[in-house]
Amino acid sequence: MSRTTQVISLSIPPKLAIEFDKLAKSHHKNKSQLFREMMALYKKELWSEQFKELQNYGVQKAAQQNIFTEEDIEQFLSQAE
């Protein structure tokens, strides 16, 4: 049977290691569980940042076409037909 997890090794400052241990214990989790949760939150934050960047890009492109409202979008789309 193949292993479903992979062991990794990280080097962190001793104070951070102590803080990590305390955090895991205070939340009744082992270090692996805490790390997985931290990774999931980090990935979610990255996705959120990318989404905001995409939104800002869309806002800039819309402004270049003088599109500011839903009505402007509908008018723009009807002109494109």
Backbone as a ProteinNet text record, in pm:
[ID]
protein_1_A
[PRIMARY]
MSRTTQVISLSIPPKLAIEFDKLAKSHHKNKSQLFREMMALYKKELWSEQFKELQNYGVQKAAQQNIFTEEDIEQFLSQAE
[TERTIARY]
85.3	0	89.3	58.9	141.3	100.2	195.1	174.5	87.8	-4.3	-93.1	-42.7	67.2	126.7	275.2	336.2	479.2	540.6	648.3	718.4	808.4	800.9	889.3	966	1074.4	1156.1	1170.2	1149.6	1159.8	1257.8	1330.1	1418.6	1356.9	1330.1	1273.6	1346.8	1345.9	1411.4	1347.2	1426.4	1374.4	1251.3	1250.8	1135.6	1009.2	1021.9	906.9	859.5	954	919	840.5	883.2	813.4	673.3	665.7	535.8	442.1	496.4	418.7	366	452.5	411	299.3	317.3	216.5	83.4	90.1	-31.4	-105.2	-31.4	-93.2	-159	-87.2	-141.4	-263.7	-258.2	-370.4	-497.2	-481.6	-597.6	-626.3	-558.3	-577.9	-559.2	-450.5	-417.7	-273.2	-243.6	-102.1	-41	90.9	159	122.9	98.9	61.3	-75	-169.9	-302.4	-293.5	-217.5	-204	-138.8	-34.7	32.3	-63	-142	-237.2	-338.4	-387.4	-483.4	-419.2	-295.2	-224.3	-203.4	-169.2	-151	-282.2	-390.8	-521.2	-557.9	-534	-563.5	-473.8	-347	-253.1	-295.4	-332.9	-378	-505.2	-595.5	-719	-687.6	-592.6	-553.3	-490.4	-405.6	-345.7	-453	-549.7	-658.9	-737.2	-761.5	-836.4	-760.6	-628.6	-547.3	-550.7	-539.9	-544.1	-679.7	-785.9	-920	-935	-883.2	-891.4	-813.5	-695.9	-618	-696.2	-761.9	-842	-960	-1023.3	-1133.1	-1083.7	-969.2	-913.7	-882.3	-829.7	-802.6	-932.4	-1036.8	-1166.8	-1223.1	-1207.8	-1256.8	-1182.6	-1051.1	-972.5	-1013.8	-1030.2	-1070.3	-1210.2	-1300.3	-1435.9	-1432.6	-1352.1	-1343.1	-1290.3	-1197.9	-1146.5	-1257	-1360	-1474	-1592.4	-1568.6	-1673.4	-1788.3	-1754.2	-1853.7	-1843.1	-1949.6	-1948	-2068.3	-2174.9	-2295.8	-2339.2	-2434.8	-2490.4	-2557.5	-2618.1	-2682.2	-2576.4	-2460.9	-2351	-2306.1	-2302.6	-2263	-2363.6	-2492.1	-2595.9	-2589	-2565.1	-2555.1	-2431.6	-2321.9	-2199.4	-2219	-2283	-2305.3	-2402	-2501.7	-2597.6	-2531.8	-2435.5	-2363.6	-2271.3	-2223.9	-2129.8	-2199.6	-2331	-2406	-2419
-119.1	0	124.7	220.6	340.6	440.6	520.3	620.5	735.1	784.8	893.9	1030.5	1031.3	1157.6	1154.4	1272.2	1282.2	1361.4	1312.4	1379.6	1486.2	1607.6	1715.5	1767.8	1833.4	1890	2039	2118.7	2263.9	2316	2418.3	2485.1	2619.8	2639	2765.8	2805.3	2932.5	2977.1	2910.8	2885.5	2818.6	2886	3017.8	3087.8	3060.2	3056	3027.1	2883.3	2791.9	2651.4	2638.6	2708.5	2706	2764.8	2874.9	2939.2	2845.8	2776.1	2681.5	2568	2513.9	2407.2	2454.8	2573.1	2627.4	2649.5	2698.2	2722.9	2592	2490.7	2360.3	2305.9	2310.7	2258.2	2337	2468.5	2551.3	2527.9	2477.1	2449	2299.4	2222	2076.4	2009.1	2048.1	1990.2	1942.2	1844.4	1811.4	1906.7	1906	2001.8	1981.2	1859.1	1832.9	1895	1877.7	1936.2	2088.3	2147.9	2293.2	2341.3	2271.7	2310.9	2302.8	2195.1	2181.5	2295.5	2330.7	2441	2573.8	2592.2	2715	2724.9	2614	2612.6	2643.2	2584.9	2609.3	2757.6	2817.8	2960.4	3045.7	3008.5	3083	3077.7	2958.3	2943.8	3024.2	3024.3	3101.2	3250.9	3296.8	3437.6	3473.6	3386.4	3411.6	3420.3	3327.5	3328.2	3459.2	3502.4	3626	3746.1	3749.9	3859.1	3858.2	3740.2	3729.5	3773.4	3736	3775.2	3927	3989.9	4136.1	4204.3	4147.9	4203.4	4193.7	4081.9	4063.4	4160.3	4179.8	4276.1	4416.3	4454.6	4587.7	4603.8	4498.8	4501	4523.3	4451	4466.4	4605.9	4662.4	4798.4	4898	4880.6	4971.1	4960.2	4837.6	4817.5	4873.5	4854.4	4907.7	5060.1	5119.7	5266	5321.3	5248.5	5292.1	5296.4	5214.7	5210.8	5292.3	5368.8	5447.7	5359.6	5245.7	5153.7	5160.9	5211.3	5228.5	5164.4	5138.4	5082.7	4958.6	4886.6	4771.4	4816.2	4931.1	4985.7	5011.5	5062.5	5084.6	4952.4	4847.4	4714.9	4667.6	4678.7	4635.2	4713.9	4843.6	4926.7	4887.4	4863.9	4823.3	4690.5	4595.5	4464.9	4472.8	4557.5	4568.2	4633.7	4720.8	4784.8	4683.3	4584.7	4486	4385	4374.1	4274	4314
0	0	0	-87.6	-95.1	12.7	49.7	154.9	102.2	183.9	141.6	186.3	260.4	304.1	272	277.6	254.4	368.6	420.7	529.7	469.1	525.2	481	601.2	574.7	681.3	655.4	758.2	746.9	850.4	814.9	911.2	946.1	1074	1121	1249	1281.7	1404.6	1527.8	1630.1	1750.7	1811.2	1816.4	1874.2	1793.2	1662.8	1578	1597.5	1616.2	1641.1	1771.3	1873.1	2002.3	1986.8	1915	1890.9	1813.7	1713.9	1634.8	1722.4	1807.7	1900.2	1992.6	2049.2	2140.6	2069.4	1947.8	1870.6	1843.3	1804.4	1777.5	1904.4	2014.5	2140.9	2186.6	2172	2219.2	2137.9	2015.9	1931.3	1922.7	2008.7	2016.1	1879.6	1812.7	1682.4	1686.2	1600.7	1588.4	1486.2	1475.6	1388.6	1241.2	1202.5	1063.5	1031.5	1122.4	1101.6	1091.9	1184	1184.9	1055.5	1011.1	887.2	768	759.6	649.4	650.2	769	779.2	740	782.3	747.9	596.5	533.4	388.3	316.3	364.7	302.8	312.7	428.4	445.4	357.4	347.1	263.6	116.7	69.7	-68.4	-93.3	3.8	-8.2	-17.3	62.2	60.5	-74.1	-127.3	-259.1	-366.2	-362.3	-459.8	-449.1	-327.2	-304.8	-361.6	-340.6	-394.7	-547.9	-607.1	-752.7	-806.6	-736.3	-778.1	-773	-666.3	-654.9	-766.8	-801.5	-911.7	-1042.9	-1063.2	-1184.1	-1186.4	-1070.8	-1062.3	-1098	-1041.7	-1069.9	-1217.9	-1279.2	-1422.7	-1499.7	-1461.3	-1526.3	-1509.6	-1392.6	-1366.7	-1455.7	-1467.1	-1551.3	-1698.2	-1746.5	-1885.5	-1910.8	-1816.1	-1830.1	-1833.1	-1746.9	-1742.1	-1874.3	-1937.3	-2067.4	-2172.6	-2154.8	-2247	-2193.8	-2087.2	-2021.2	-1972.8	-1918.9	-1863.3	-1711.5	-1649.3	-1504.2	-1434.6	-1509.5	-1449.8	-1528.2	-1473.1	-1544.2	-1673.5	-1669.7	-1790.8	-1898.2	-1857.2	-1952	-2014.6	-1935	-1985.3	-2089.8	-2057.7	-2150.9	-2281.7	-2270.7	-2390.1	-2471.4	-2405.2	-2472.5	-2546.2	-2479.7	-2541.1	-2658.9	-2647	-2758.1	-2879.5	-2859.2	-2969.4	-3038.3	-2961.4	-3014.3	-3104.6	-3094.3	-3174.7	-3317.9
[MASK]
+++++++++++++++++++++++++++++++++++++++++++++++++++++++++++++++++++++++++++++++++

